[in-house]
Amino acid sequence: MDISIPRKGSQPLEVEEVMSFLQKRWGVTYELKLLVKGKSLFLQIMWRFLEQQSFPLSEEEYREELAKVVDVLNRLDQTSEVRAWLSFQNARPRVGRALSLPLKADGGLEEFLL
């Protein structure tokens, strides 16, 4: 089974694409968050997931939150990096331990780091 996200150059990420990848890769739809730490920005795959009975968001709310994260990634032009990272990530998130990708942008992070 091929679970890689095709490299699409700088084509924008889409919510459905990310959700589909998470489902194919790990069998669940993990929560994605952006973390600001000092002057750095990270994309994190959290250990909570949509299919979890105790997950606090409905599917619609999850999609809305994921859309916000995807929008930031697209505006930072991080789509290729995110696709590659997701495709080659061997680990899986565990309780208390998220997977983190440091985001790099040519001077474009300032608007996200208040």
C-alpha positions in Angstrom: 0.0 0.0 0.0 1.4 3.4 -1.0 0.9 5.9 1.8 3.2 8.7 0.6 1.9 12.1 -0.2 2.9 12.9 -3.7 5.3 15.8 -4.0 3.4 18.6 -5.6 6.0 21.4 -5.6 4.5 24.5 -4.0 0.9 23.5 -4.5 -1.1 24.4 -1.4 -1.9 21.7 1.1 -5.6 20.9 1.6 -7.4 19.7 4.7 -8.7 16.6 2.9 -5.2 15.7 1.7 -3.7 16.0 5.2 -6.6 14.0 6.8 -6.3 11.3 4.2 -2.6 11.0 4.7 -2.9 10.7 8.5 -5.6 8.0 8.1 -3.5 6.0 5.6 -0.3 6.4 7.5 -1.4 5.8 11.1 -5.0 4.6 10.8 -6.3 7.6 12.8 -6.6 11.3 12.2 -4.1 12.9 14.6 -4.5 16.5 15.9 -2.0 19.0 14.3 -1.0 22.1 16.2 1.4 25.0 15.6 3.7 25.7 18.6 5.6 29.0 19.1 8.7 28.6 21.2 10.8 31.7 21.5 11.4 32.9 17.9 10.7 29.5 16.4 7.6 27.9 15.0 6.9 24.2 15.0 4.3 21.9 13.4 3.3 19.2 15.8 1.4 16.0 15.4 -0.2 15.5 18.8 -1.2 12.1 20.3 -4.9 12.9 20.4 -7.0 11.9 17.4 -10.4 12.6 16.0 -11.6 9.0 16.3 -10.8 8.9 20.1 -14.0 8.8 22.2 -12.6 11.5 24.5 -11.5 13.8 21.7 -13.0 17.2 22.6 -13.8 18.4 19.0 -16.5 17.3 16.6 -15.3 16.4 13.1 -16.5 19.8 11.8 -14.5 21.6 14.6 -11.5 19.4 13.9 -11.6 20.4 10.2 -11.9 24.1 11.1 -8.8 23.9 13.4 -6.9 21.9 10.8 -7.8 24.4 8.1 -6.2 27.2 10.2 -3.0 25.2 10.5 -2.9 24.3 6.8 -3.5 28.0 5.9 -0.4 29.0 7.9 1.7 26.3 6.3 0.5 27.4 2.9 1.2 31.1 3.6 4.7 30.2 4.9 5.3 28.1 1.7 6.1 25.0 3.7 4.0 22.6 1.7 6.9 20.6 0.2 8.7 20.3 3.5 5.5 19.2 5.3 4.7 16.6 2.7 8.2 15.2 2.8 8.2 15.2 6.6 4.9 13.4 6.8 5.9 10.9 4.2 9.2 9.9 5.9 8.1 10.1 9.5 8.7 6.7 11.1 7.6 7.5 14.6 4.1 7.9 15.9 3.0 10.4 18.5 2.7 9.0 22.0 0.9 10.3 25.1 2.9 13.3 26.2 5.2 13.2 23.2 4.3 15.0 20.0 6.2 14.8 16.7 7.7 18.2 15.8 8.8 19.8 12.6 10.7 23.1 12.9 9.3 25.5 10.3 11.6 27.7 8.3 10.6 30.7 6.3 12.7 33.5 4.8 11.8 36.2 7.3 8.1 35.3 7.0 7.7 34.0 10.6 7.4 37.4 12.3 3.7 37.7 11.6 3.1 34.4 13.4 5.5 35.1 16.3 3.9 37.8 18.4 
